[in-house]
């Protein structure tokens, strides 16, 4: 039986409140062999106090050795198998700019690119044109007219943009126009099954008209499309978990991911304190809250060990804003590791803390990589976090008699 | 998505060097309750020094409680699901004697056996005849002539041998002739699907002619065939991992297993020192090295606790021959446990050590069963070893955006 169906069968409602606090890219590395990680370096008296009556462990975002992108990593946190439910690049891109995709929308990633007089690609990134330039080009491309289709073209950053086609019976079974190399022409978009044939025609029509508009816009005189995707048809949290769930996130990508599983997105200020205050003001309205802290990841990506330490300490300083609300279940997790040492996401397991009245505390009293690897929860897939939280809020009934 | 396909999608090449050092049957048991294991008894200052800046853990060769044979245990070490990819007994037998199977070869295990005047089996092992006797019988059986088929019959040890049929369109969908009990006649080999019918006929013809040759060779006056198998069609390491991989092993079985996944087999002396020197002289030629040490297992199988301790200490004494080469990733693993106390393979998890610049060292500083069970890697399937090594050599790109 499918995991989500099992949980759907077992889940019940009650009055408990759950908070899943996600520190993006939480896991780290020491700067030298045997050195402390960012989290181990941070002074976290409040989290450690919580750890005394919590169960700790380490989560594998996807599987051993696999470095997770934000999309699959968050699907796992929400309890959706990240190998089974892939979110197409186009849909993730739309989520990333906060575009609210509708059921039949078709999205694709755009690269502005440079082609020579023969149409051969000379630069797949159009010299990484500035974001304000690509924004202007996007506005021009949005004026392309295709019969019965509404078109949205939105800049992401530099040469990156997203196009969304809105119409009936659009299919995402399409090949990319982006050949992923230079020295060749961009490709025709080809239907990968019969039902996609009319969609292929209109997408190629869009590309053709767009190229005409861009002809004199060197270096951004072409576009390359890839990752055609419709809104992922994920089961909704209200159905699977019977939860009224809300997301508190400042970055569009994470709002988009939360929206894909049916969370309500709460307007919020972007600082840690503001996000925690958003929790407080909405605490009575929902059963489940996903709070997303981005700065742990971005400081890790920047290779800024000290800043990542500070961000963790700031979370700790503001923790009372959450604990004072006395949620029945509080989980502190990361979607993946982002060690400053690597300046990128990594495959390393991520510290995890679960606090509830029923969590069977272990004897680990510090929230850190080495200590959590000795925690009572052991090392387990991040995919299990939601079922653990549900169990600890007594929202899952017995399986079998 | 299939695990190997996922890794194939994510793997990239670079200039790193990886060494997987396998101490066959590494895991052990104490001789009395609470006693130290072979590994814990051994004096291993060099491995322990490595442990200080390494991540440690325990691997489950197949799954909890399952005792692994060499075939599945090594498939797991190489990252191939040992439940999904079974290597037939015949193919494993051929690998075990260093027979290089070709694409269309069909192999089967032979037992020399004893039958009475009515053809009823009285001894399935022909009184465990000496190896030199069975070798002579194999030479006779190799003279059997079957139209369009080349036949190889090779002695393994005592009453055990292997037959390989070489021809076109041979099938391994065949039942055994070995009834696995005495007091009955050997069985006709039966085709298990239509395509195997001509193969069944020629195999039965071989058995019939062989019995005629053996009629006066009491006690080895019959043969029993089982485990018909073609060469396993495993994805090759160069395709899955994009690795140029080499195997350093003295025993034919392990060379055969390595060959099945596409490793190049390096000629080597059989002592630990000689094997490590083979690594040194070939270090520039490959990305990945599998080094196989057999004596830990054979001493365990012999129930010789002290000899197993000595073998481990000899590995430790020679370790600098590996570490001086400064491989980017060095893993020390076992394929399964072979406690001298049990004189056989066992199901117990196996100590594992992973050393790399990015391995997130834990605070375990000794390589032993009890200490490794507290290591930062936790307990995990041996199947994950290759993806961990690939990650630590930065050869796996991110999954999902």
Interface residues (C-beta under 8 A of the other chain):
Chain A: X29 X30 X33 X34 X37 X58 X62 X63 X64 X65 X66 X67 X68 X69 X70 X71 X72 X73 X82 X83 X86 X87 X89 X92 X93 X339 X341 X342 X344 X345 X346 X347 X348 X349 X369 X370 X373 X374 X378 X379
Chain B: X1 X3 X6 X10 X52 X53 X357 X358 X360 X361 X362 X363 X374 X375 X376 X377 X378 X379 X380 X384 X386 X387 X388 X389 X390 X391 X392 X396 X397 X398 X399 X400 X401
